[in-house]
Amino acid sequence: MHDALTGLLAQRPVAERETWRSLWHRLGDGTLGKEQAVALLASLTTRLPGPETLRALLDTLDERRTAVPAGPWPGTVNTVGTGGGPATFNVSTAAAFVAAATGVPVVKTGSRAYTSSLGSIDLLERLGVRPTSSYAQTEDTLDRYGIAFAGPFVYPAELGRLARTVLPLPMKPFGRFLNALGPFLAALPVTAQVTGVSHTMPLDALRELAATETGRRLWLTANDQGADELLGFADNTVHTHDRGTVDTVRIGPGQVAPAGGGLPGADPDGVHGPP
């Protein structure tokens, strides 16, 4: 059994980069057996390891990526949730459209449904919106429309290799791990990211991981409804991480939107369809 799996199963930190590099190398050359790939996913899903282990896992995956744009796209934000929690419509995707309509450049990541009935990619397919397939296309789409939906290319290729290795077992049983780490797995040069964390996800572990991020401002949001969204009618707690500076802000019901409700200058009659 690979040393990374031995450490995870024993609930010990696996913070050595070489250990993870070796695992990804074996996955890439086909010498990591199906049973070990299943054990890896099952262990990460059952119990998310500590920030030292997760940082080593993420950093060694980043090392294997093709070139990513060097600097952040100015003023851009990604709105993404971890999934889980009470059933809602896909709020983070809807919020991306609303934010872009107010002039905020949005580049959104997402995935198919793992813990819910409809993920953002599933929703976009129904809307006829095709995710981008490269950084150049994403930047061009952002320049033209003020919003872009990044496709699977932003995620490590190793996720696809794991999925193929465990076949015919689907990836859905491992959705808790994929959703919890998904917002950290996407290599996207945005300036800021708002991540909703549902009550089914390990908020404390994700906060510790967010504290190790240096390339973008991160907001982790949670609320008393258990949803993975920033909700205008809920008591929200926002944990902000800005290049080493950590803070916690509480936003109560009615504080997200103006006191009168709606958007300044919006025509209420324009929101309704024909009778």
ZADO-1210 file (C-alpha; in nm, 4 decimals, padded with zeros to 6 digits):
<atoms>
<atom x="00.0000" y="00.0000" z="00.0000" code="MET" pos="1"/>
<atom x="00.1269" y="00.3464" z="-00.0867" code="HIS" pos="2"/>
<atom x="00.2640" y="00.5559" z="00.2009" code="ASP" pos="3"/>
<atom x="00.0036" y="00.8293" z="00.1448" code="ALA" pos="4"/>
<atom x="-00.2762" y="00.5774" z="00.1963" code="LEU" pos="5"/>
<atom x="-00.1080" y="00.4260" z="00.4997" code="THR" pos="6"/>
<atom x="-00.0904" y="00.7691" z="00.6626" code="GLY" pos="7"/>
<atom x="-00.4479" y="00.8654" z="00.5738" code="LEU" pos="8"/>
<atom x="-00.5927" y="00.5380" z="00.7017" code="LEU" pos="9"/>
<atom x="-00.3954" y="00.5729" z="01.0257" code="ALA" pos="10"/>
<atom x="-00.5241" y="00.9341" z="01.0532" code="GLN" pos="11"/>
<atom x="-00.1694" y="01.0694" z="01.0564" code="ARG" pos="12"/>
<atom x="-00.0622" y="01.3889" z="00.8763" code="PRO" pos="13"/>
<atom x="00.0797" y="01.3240" z="00.5299" code="VAL" pos="14"/>
<atom x="00.2546" y="01.6550" z="00.4741" code="ALA" pos="15"/>
<atom x="00.5608" y="01.5321" z="00.2809" code="GLU" pos="16"/>
<atom x="00.5423" y="01.6595" z="-00.0772" code="ARG" pos="17"/>
<atom x="00.7458" y="01.3679" z="-00.2096" code="GLU" pos="18"/>
<atom x="00.4880" y="01.1218" z="-00.0797" code="THR" pos="19"/>
<atom x="00.2089" y="01.2894" z="-00.2757" code="TRP" pos="20"/>
<atom x="00.4293" y="01.3351" z="-00.5842" code="ARG" pos="21"/>
<atom x="00.4930" y="00.9619" z="-00.5796" code="SER" pos="22"/>
<atom x="00.1204" y="00.8880" z="-00.5536" code="LEU" pos="23"/>
<atom x="00.0297" y="01.1127" z="-00.8487" code="TRP" pos="24"/>
<atom x="00.3155" y="00.9650" z="-01.0532" code="HIS" pos="25"/>
<atom x="00.1866" y="00.6129" z="-00.9934" code="ARG" pos="26"/>
<atom x="-00.1651" y="00.7218" z="-01.0792" code="LEU" pos="27"/>
<atom x="-00.0375" y="00.8769" z="-01.4016" code="GLY" pos="28"/>
<atom x="00.1646" y="00.5764" z="-01.5181" code="ASP" pos="29"/>
<atom x="-00.1121" y="00.3305" z="-01.4335" code="GLY" pos="30"/>
<atom x="00.0639" y="00.1471" z="-01.1501" code="THR" pos="31"/>
<atom x="-00.1744" y="00.2660" z="-00.8769" code="LEU" pos="32"/>
<atom x="-00.4259" y="-00.0151" z="-00.8520" code="GLY" pos="33"/>
<atom x="-00.8013" y="00.0305" z="-00.8527" code="LYS" pos="34"/>
<atom x="-00.8285" y="-00.0823" z="-00.4893" code="GLU" pos="35"/>
<atom x="-00.5808" y="00.1856" z="-00.3796" code="GLN" pos="36"/>
<atom x="-00.7585" y="00.4566" z="-00.5807" code="ALA" pos="37"/>
<atom x="-01.0883" y="00.3598" z="-00.4160" code="VAL" pos="38"/>
<atom x="-00.9199" y="00.3567" z="-00.0734" code="ALA" pos="39"/>
<atom x="-00.7784" y="00.7054" z="-00.1363" code="LEU" pos="40"/>
<atom x="-01.1168" y="00.8524" z="-00.2300" code="LEU" pos="41"/>
<atom x="-01.2998" y="00.6688" z="00.0475" code="ALA" pos="42"/>
<atom x="-01.0537" y="00.7874" z="00.3119" code="SER" pos="43"/>
<atom x="-01.0695" y="01.1507" z="00.1993" code="LEU" pos="44"/>
<atom x="-01.4495" y="01.1343" z="00.1880" code="THR" pos="45"/>
<atom x="-01.4906" y="00.9711" z="00.5285" code="THR" pos="46"/>
<atom x="-01.2604" y="01.2104" z="00.7107" code="ARG" pos="47"/>
<atom x="-01.1056" y="01.5207" z="00.5594" code="LEU" pos="48"/>
<atom x="-00.7434" y="01.5376" z="00.6815" code="PRO" pos="49"/>
<atom x="-00.5807" y="01.8393" z="00.8457" code="GLY" pos="50"/>
<atom x="-00.4562" y="02.1524" z="00.6675" code="PRO" pos="51"/>
<atom x="-00.0934" y="02.0330" z="00.6445" code="GLU" pos="52"/>
<atom x="-00.2001" y="01.7229" z="00.4532" code="THR" pos="53"/>
<atom x="-00.4476" y="01.9087" z="00.2341" code="LEU" pos="54"/>
<atom x="-00.1949" y="02.1813" z="00.1532" code="ARG" pos="55"/>
<atom x="00.0598" y="01.9185" z="00.0443" code="ALA" pos="56"/>
<atom x="-00.2062" y="01.7391" z="-00.1623" code="LEU" pos="57"/>
<atom x="-00.3145" y="02.0600" z="-00.3373" code="LEU" pos="58"/>
<atom x="00.0367" y="02.1967" z="-00.3911" code="ASP" pos="59"/>
<atom x="00.1606" y="01.8764" z="-00.5541" code="THR" pos="60"/>
<atom x="-00.1415" y="01.8718" z="-00.7833" code="LEU" pos="61"/>
<atom x="-00.0679" y="02.2343" z="-00.8773" code="ASP" pos="62"/>
<atom x="00.2890" y="02.1352" z="-00.9691" code="GLU" pos="63"/>
<atom x="00.1543" y="01.9018" z="-01.2354" code="ARG" pos="64"/>
<atom x="-00.0652" y="02.1573" z="-01.4116" code="ARG" pos="65"/>
<atom x="00.0091" y="02.3152" z="-01.7464" code="THR" pos="66"/>
<atom x="00.0739" y="02.6905" z="-01.7426" code="ALA" pos="67"/>
<atom x="-00.1772" y="02.9099" z="-01.5583" code="VAL" pos="68"/>
<atom x="-00.1989" y="03.2886" z="-01.6198" code="PRO" pos="69"/>
<atom x="00.0601" y="03.4542" z="-01.3977" code="ALA" pos="70"/>
<atom x="-00.1444" y="03.7328" z="-01.2438" code="GLY" pos="71"/>
<atom x="-00.5069" y="03.7638" z="-01.1325" code="PRO" pos="72"/>
<atom x="-00.7688" y="03.9022" z="-01.3672" code="TRP" pos="73"/>
<atom x="-00.8385" y="04.2452" z="-01.2125" code="PRO" pos="74"/>
<atom x="-01.1551" y="04.2777" z="-01.0087" code="GLY" pos="75"/>
<atom x="-01.2822" y="03.9265" z="-01.0860" code="THR" pos="76"/>
<atom x="-01.4735" y="03.7111" z="-00.8410" code="VAL" pos="77"/>
<atom x="-01.5775" y="03.3460" z="-00.8324" code="ASN" pos="78"/>
<atom x="-01.9005" y="03.2458" z="-00.6547" code="THR" pos="79"/>
<atom x="-01.9060" y="02.8777" z="-00.5645" code="VAL" pos="80"/>
<atom x="-02.0611" y="02.6498" z="-00.3017" code="GLY" pos="81"/>
<atom x="-01.9666" y="02.3189" z="-00.1446" code="THR" pos="82"/>
<atom x="-02.3060" y="02.1583" z="-00.2002" code="GLY" pos="83"/>
<atom x="-02.5003" y="01.9747" z="00.0665" code="GLY" pos="84"/>
<atom x="-02.7411" y="02.1311" z="00.3111" code="GLY" pos="85"/>
<atom x="-03.1109" y="02.1989" z="00.2509" code="PRO" pos="86"/>
<atom x="-03.2527" y="02.1734" z="-00.0994" code="ALA" pos="87"/>
<atom x="-03.2382" y="02.5068" z="-00.2826" code="THR" pos="88"/>
<atom x="-03.2088" y="02.6194" z="-00.6409" code="PHE" pos="89"/>
<atom x="-02.8513" y="02.6784" z="-00.7546" code="ASN" pos="90"/>
<atom x="-02.8045" y="03.0105" z="-00.5749" code="VAL" pos="91"/>
<atom x="-02.4336" y="03.0553" z="-00.6499" code="SER" pos="92"/>
<atom x="-02.4970" y="03.0304" z="-01.0249" code="THR" pos="93"/>
<atom x="-02.7892" y="03.2726" z="-01.0047" code="ALA" pos="94"/>
<atom x="-02.5732" y="03.5056" z="-00.7950" code="ALA" pos="95"/>
<atom x="-02.3051" y="03.4972" z="-01.0648" code="ALA" pos="96"/>
<atom x="-02.5532" y="03.6309" z="-01.3229" code="PHE" pos="97"/>
<atom x="-02.6826" y="03.8981" z="-01.0830" code="VAL" pos="98"/>
<atom x="-02.3316" y="04.0134" z="-00.9861" code="ALA" pos="99"/>
<atom x="-02.2266" y="04.0340" z="-01.3512" code="ALA" pos="100"/>
<atom x="-02.5398" y="04.2351" z="-01.4314" code="ALA" pos="101"/>
<atom x="-02.4340" y="04.4932" z="-01.1715" code="THR" pos="102"/>
<atom x="-02.0909" y="04.5281" z="-01.3341" code="GLY" pos="103"/>
<atom x="-01.8793" y="04.2845" z="-01.1303" code="VAL" pos="104"/>
<atom x="-01.6582" y="04.0659" z="-01.3562" code="PRO" pos="105"/>
<atom x="-01.7439" y="03.7050" z="-01.2663" code="VAL" pos="106"/>
<atom x="-01.5583" y="03.3872" z="-01.3588" code="VAL" pos="107"/>
<atom x="-01.7458" y="03.0954" z="-01.2056" code="LYS" pos="108"/>
<atom x="-01.6353" y="02.7392" z="-01.1462" code="THR" pos="109"/>
<atom x="-01.8579" y="02.4460" z="-01.0627" code="GLY" pos="110"/>
<atom x="-01.9257" y="02.0811" z="-01.1283" code="SER" pos="111"/>
<atom x="-02.1965" y="01.8292" z="-01.1921" code="ARG" pos="112"/>
<atom x="-02.4152" y="01.7238" z="-00.9022" code="ALA" pos="113"/>
<atom x="-02.2473" y="01.4985" z="-00.6461" code="TYR" pos="114"/>
<atom x="-02.4522" y="01.5643" z="-00.3320" code="THR" pos="115"/>
<atom x="-02.7578" y="01.7294" z="-00.4921" code="SER" pos="116"/>
<atom x="-02.9859" y="01.6747" z="-00.7904" code="SER" pos="117"/>
<atom x="-02.8455" y="01.9580" z="-01.0018" code="LEU" pos="118"/>
<atom x="-02.4937" y="02.1032" z="-01.0073" code="GLY" pos="119"/>
<atom x="-02.3974" y="02.4254" z="-01.1797" code="SER" pos="120"/>
<atom x="-02.2707" y="02.2419" z="-01.4898" code="ILE" pos="121"/>
<atom x="-02.6010" y="02.0528" z="-01.5137" code="ASP" pos="122"/>
<atom x="-02.7898" y="02.3814" z="-01.4856" code="LEU" pos="123"/>
<atom x="-02.5775" y="02.5554" z="-01.7484" code="LEU" pos="124"/>
<atom x="-02.6374" y="02.2684" z="-01.9889" code="GLU" pos="125"/>
<atom x="-03.0125" y="02.3164" z="-01.9506" code="ARG" pos="126"/>
<atom x="-02.9683" y="02.6880" z="-02.0171" code="LEU" pos="127"/>
<atom x="-02.7603" y="02.6201" z="-02.3264" code="GLY" pos="128"/>
<atom x="-02.4498" y="02.7870" z="-02.1802" code="VAL" pos="129"/>
<atom x="-02.1269" y="02.6137" z="-02.2766" code="ARG" pos="130"/>
<atom x="-01.8381" y="02.6355" z="-02.0260" code="PRO" pos="131"/>
<atom x="-01.5043" y="02.7584" z="-02.1575" code="THR" pos="132"/>
<atom x="-01.2295" y="02.5152" z="-02.2531" code="SER" pos="133"/>
<atom x="-00.9136" y="02.7222" z="-02.1983" code="SER" pos="134"/>
<atom x="-00.7808" y="03.0239" z="-02.0091" code="TYR" pos="135"/>
<atom x="-00.7626" y="03.2240" z="-02.3324" code="ALA" pos="136"/>
<atom x="-01.1259" y="03.1503" z="-02.4151" code="GLN" pos="137"/>
<atom x="-01.2277" y="03.2309" z="-02.0561" code="THR" pos="138"/>
<atom x="-01.0532" y="03.5683" z="-02.0697" code="GLU" pos="139"/>
<atom x="-01.2055" y="03.6474" z="-02.4086" code="ASP" pos="140"/>
<atom x="-01.5558" y="03.5524" z="-02.2878" code="THR" pos="141"/>
<atom x="-01.5088" y="03.7637" z="-01.9755" code="LEU" pos="142"/>
<atom x="-01.4019" y="04.0648" z="-02.1835" code="ASP" pos="143"/>
<atom x="-01.7034" y="04.0287" z="-02.4156" code="ARG" pos="144"/>
<atom x="-01.9799" y="03.9509" z="-02.1681" code="TYR" pos="145"/>
<atom x="-01.8535" y="04.0381" z="-01.8203" code="GLY" pos="146"/>
<atom x="-01.9071" y="03.6773" z="-01.7097" code="ILE" pos="147"/>
<atom x="-01.7568" y="03.3404" z="-01.7950" code="ALA" pos="148"/>
<atom x="-01.8141" y="02.9848" z="-01.6764" code="PHE" pos="149"/>
<atom x="-01.4877" y="02.7929" z="-01.6602" code="ALA" pos="150"/>
<atom x="-01.4938" y="02.4317" z="-01.7743" code="GLY" pos="151"/>
<atom x="-01.3220" y="02.1202" z="-01.6359" code="PRO" pos="152"/>
<atom x="-00.9798" y="02.2318" z="-01.7619" code="PHE" pos="153"/>
<atom x="-00.9301" y="02.4335" z="-01.4385" code="VAL" pos="154"/>
<atom x="-00.9353" y="02.1147" z="-01.2307" code="TYR" pos="155"/>
<atom x="-00.6407" y="01.8739" z="-01.1935" code="PRO" pos="156"/>
<atom x="-00.6229" y="01.6044" z="-01.4609" code="ALA" pos="157"/>
<atom x="-00.5659" y="01.3572" z="-01.1785" code="GLU" pos="158"/>
<atom x="-00.9364" y="01.3770" z="-01.0865" code="LEU" pos="159"/>
<atom x="-01.0236" y="01.2382" z="-01.4283" code="GLY" pos="160"/>
<atom x="-00.7598" y="00.9672" z="-01.3936" code="ARG" pos="161"/>
<atom x="-00.9014" y="00.8680" z="-01.0552" code="LEU" pos="162"/>
<atom x="-01.2499" y="00.8511" z="-01.2062" code="ALA" pos="163"/>
<atom x="-01.1275" y="00.6234" z="-01.4852" code="ARG" pos="164"/>
<atom x="-00.9258" y="00.4088" z="-01.2457" code="THR" pos="165"/>
<atom x="-01.2202" y="00.3298" z="-01.0164" code="VAL" pos="166"/>
<atom x="-01.4608" y="00.2429" z="-01.3011" code="LEU" pos="167"/>
<atom x="-01.7235" y="00.0987" z="-01.3065" code="PRO" pos="168"/>
<atom x="-01.7641" y="00.2564" z="-00.9613" code="LEU" pos="169"/>
<atom x="-01.9031" y="00.6104" z="-01.0079" code="PRO" pos="170"/>
<atom x="-01.7571" y="00.9187" z="-00.8383" code="MET" pos="171"/>
<atom x="-02.0850" y="01.0211" z="-00.6755" code="LYS" pos="172"/>
<atom x="-02.0196" y="00.8228" z="-00.3520" code="PRO" pos="173"/>
<atom x="-01.7124" y="01.0430" z="-00.3020" code="PHE" pos="174"/>
<atom x="-01.9057" y="01.3667" z="-00.3548" code="GLY" pos="175"/>
<atom x="-01.8475" y="01.4999" z="-00.0029" code="ARG" pos="176"/>
<atom x="-01.4707" y="01.5177" z="-00.0581" code="PHE" pos="177"/>
<atom x="-01.5014" y="01.6485" z="-00.4142" code="LEU" pos="178"/>
<atom x="-01.7460" y="01.9206" z="-00.3135" code="ASN" pos="179"/>
<atom x="-01.5569" y="02.0251" z="-00.0010" code="ALA" pos="180"/>
<atom x="-01.2248" y="02.0636" z="-00.1831" code="LEU" pos="181"/>
<atom x="-01.3654" y="02.1631" z="-00.5227" code="GLY" pos="182"/>
<atom x="-01.3397" y="02.5397" z="-00.4552" code="PRO" pos="183"/>
<atom x="-00.9706" y="02.4919" z="-00.3681" code="PHE" pos="184"/>
<atom x="-00.8933" y="02.2524" z="-00.6542" code="LEU" pos="185"/>
<atom x="-00.9817" y="02.4921" z="-00.9349" code="ALA" pos="186"/>
<atom x="-00.6833" y="02.6885" z="-01.0689" code="ALA" pos="187"/>
<atom x="-00.8450" y="03.0165" z="-01.1600" code="LEU" pos="188"/>
<atom x="-00.6643" y="03.3551" z="-01.1439" code="PRO" pos="189"/>
<atom x="-00.9525" y="03.5504" z="-00.9903" code="VAL" pos="190"/>
<atom x="-00.8976" y="03.8323" z="-00.7438" code="THR" pos="191"/>
<atom x="-01.1524" y="03.7041" z="-00.4898" code="ALA" pos="192"/>
<atom x="-01.3697" y="03.4020" z="-00.4236" code="GLN" pos="193"/>
<atom x="-01.6903" y="03.3680" z="-00.2227" code="VAL" pos="194"/>
<atom x="-01.7458" y="03.0082" z="-00.1110" code="THR" pos="195"/>
<atom x="-02.0636" y="02.8968" z="00.0595" code="GLY" pos="196"/>
<atom x="-02.0094" y="02.6129" z="00.3090" code="VAL" pos="197"/>
<atom x="-02.3108" y="02.4013" z="00.4053" code="SER" pos="198"/>
<atom x="-02.3657" y="02.2524" z="00.7498" code="HIS" pos="199"/>
<atom x="-02.2705" y="01.9086" z="00.6121" code="THR" pos="200"/>
<atom x="-01.9151" y="02.0222" z="00.5337" code="MET" pos="201"/>
<atom x="-01.6171" y="02.0590" z="00.7717" code="PRO" pos="202"/>
<atom x="-01.6098" y="02.4388" z="00.8052" code="LEU" pos="203"/>
<atom x="-01.3255" y="02.4469" z="01.0597" code="ASP" pos="204"/>
<atom x="-01.0993" y="02.2343" z="00.8381" code="ALA" pos="205"/>
<atom x="-01.1772" y="02.4515" z="00.5359" code="LEU" pos="206"/>
<atom x="-01.1065" y="02.7678" z="00.7352" code="ARG" pos="207"/>
<atom x="-00.7647" y="02.6315" z="00.8328" code="GLU" pos="208"/>
<atom x="-00.6973" y="02.5451" z="00.4695" code="LEU" pos="209"/>
<atom x="-00.8131" y="02.8888" z="00.3512" code="ALA" pos="210"/>
<atom x="-00.5648" y="03.0485" z="00.5915" code="ALA" pos="211"/>
<atom x="-00.2817" y="02.8909" z="00.3871" code="THR" pos="212"/>
<atom x="-00.4003" y="03.0440" z="00.0570" code="GLU" pos="213"/>
<atom x="-00.1890" y="03.3335" z="-00.0700" code="THR" pos="214"/>
<atom x="-00.3048" y="03.4026" z="-00.4251" code="GLY" pos="215"/>
<atom x="-00.6571" y="03.5411" z="-00.3752" code="ARG" pos="216"/>
<atom x="-00.8979" y="03.6796" z="-00.1178" code="ARG" pos="217"/>
<atom x="-01.1326" y="03.4141" z="00.0149" code="LEU" pos="218"/>
<atom x="-01.4672" y="03.4438" z="00.1867" code="TRP" pos="219"/>
<atom x="-01.6096" y="03.1317" z="00.3468" code="LEU" pos="220"/>
<atom x="-01.9755" y="03.1855" z="00.4305" code="THR" pos="221"/>
<atom x="-02.2070" y="02.9815" z="00.6526" code="ALA" pos="222"/>
<atom x="-02.5523" y="03.0513" z="00.7940" code="ASN" pos="223"/>
<atom x="-02.8141" y="02.9345" z="01.0414" code="ASP" pos="224"/>
<atom x="-03.0130" y="02.7679" z="00.7615" code="GLN" pos="225"/>
<atom x="-02.7284" y="02.5274" z="00.6843" code="GLY" pos="226"/>
<atom x="-02.7176" y="02.6279" z="00.3166" code="ALA" pos="227"/>
<atom x="-02.3970" y="02.6733" z="00.1186" code="ASP" pos="228"/>
<atom x="-02.4895" y="03.0282" z="00.0226" code="GLU" pos="229"/>
<atom x="-02.4833" y="03.3881" z="00.1454" code="LEU" pos="230"/>
<atom x="-02.8555" y="03.4369" z="00.2143" code="LEU" pos="231"/>
<atom x="-03.0312" y="03.7697" z="00.2559" code="GLY" pos="232"/>
<atom x="-03.2891" y="03.6287" z="00.4996" code="PHE" pos="233"/>
<atom x="-03.0489" y="03.4323" z="00.7225" code="ALA" pos="234"/>
<atom x="-02.7941" y="03.4977" z="00.9939" code="ASP" pos="235"/>
<atom x="-02.4673" y="03.4654" z="00.7982" code="ASN" pos="236"/>
<atom x="-02.1142" y="03.4302" z="00.9270" code="THR" pos="237"/>
<atom x="-01.8443" y="03.5308" z="00.6797" code="VAL" pos="238"/>
<atom x="-01.4866" y="03.4210" z="00.7448" code="HIS" pos="239"/>
<atom x="-01.2538" y="03.6398" z="00.5385" code="THR" pos="240"/>
<atom x="-00.8999" y="03.5387" z="00.4446" code="HIS" pos="241"/>
<atom x="-00.6899" y="03.8020" z="00.2717" code="ASP" pos="242"/>
<atom x="-00.3252" y="03.6991" z="00.2278" code="ARG" pos="243"/>
<atom x="-00.2659" y="03.6146" z="00.5912" code="GLY" pos="244"/>
<atom x="-00.5242" y="03.8499" z="00.7433" code="THR" pos="245"/>
<atom x="-00.8200" y="03.6641" z="00.8933" code="VAL" pos="246"/>
<atom x="-01.1451" y="03.8165" z="01.0148" code="ASP" pos="247"/>
<atom x="-01.5033" y="03.7140" z="01.0904" code="THR" pos="248"/>
<atom x="-01.8050" y="03.9238" z="00.9959" code="VAL" pos="249"/>
<atom x="-02.1688" y="03.8576" z="01.0826" code="ARG" pos="250"/>
<atom x="-02.4391" y="03.9652" z="00.8375" code="ILE" pos="251"/>
<atom x="-02.7953" y="03.9426" z="00.9621" code="GLY" pos="252"/>
<atom x="-03.1272" y="03.9194" z="00.7778" code="PRO" pos="253"/>
<atom x="-03.1843" y="04.2189" z="00.5495" code="GLY" pos="254"/>
<atom x="-02.8214" y="04.3344" z="00.5628" code="GLN" pos="255"/>
<atom x="-02.7111" y="04.1788" z="00.2337" code="VAL" pos="256"/>
<atom x="-02.9530" y="04.3862" z="00.0213" code="ALA" pos="257"/>
<atom x="-03.0603" y="04.7499" z="00.0662" code="PRO" pos="258"/>
<atom x="-03.3121" y="04.8061" z="00.3455" code="ALA" pos="259"/>
<atom x="-03.5946" y="04.8596" z="00.0974" code="GLY" pos="260"/>
<atom x="-03.5162" y="04.5356" z="-00.0834" code="GLY" pos="261"/>
<atom x="-03.4227" y="04.4857" z="-00.4484" code="GLY" pos="262"/>
<atom x="-03.1507" y="04.6585" z="-00.6465" code="LEU" pos="263"/>
<atom x="-03.1168" y="05.0364" z="-00.6744" code="PRO" pos="264"/>
<atom x="-03.2637" y="05.1569" z="-01.0025" code="GLY" pos="265"/>
<atom x="-03.4230" y="04.8226" z="-01.0879" code="ALA" pos="266"/>
<atom x="-03.7696" y="04.8194" z="-01.2403" code="ASP" pos="267"/>
<atom x="-03.9823" y="04.5749" z="-01.0363" code="PRO" pos="268"/>
<atom x="-04.2170" y="04.5264" z="-01.3319" code="ASP" pos="269"/>
<atom x="-03.9261" y="04.4040" z="-01.5392" code="GLY" pos="270"/>
<atom x="-03.8666" y="04.1015" z="-01.3226" code="VAL" pos="271"/>
<atom x="-04.1967" y="03.9365" z="-01.4017" code="HIS" pos="272"/>
<atom x="-04.2702" y="03.7460" z="-01.7177" code="GLY" pos="273"/>
<atom x="-04.5744" y="03.8065" z="-01.9365" code="PRO" pos="274"/>
<atom x="-04.9159" y="03.7384" z="-01.7731" code="PRO" pos="275"/>
</atoms>
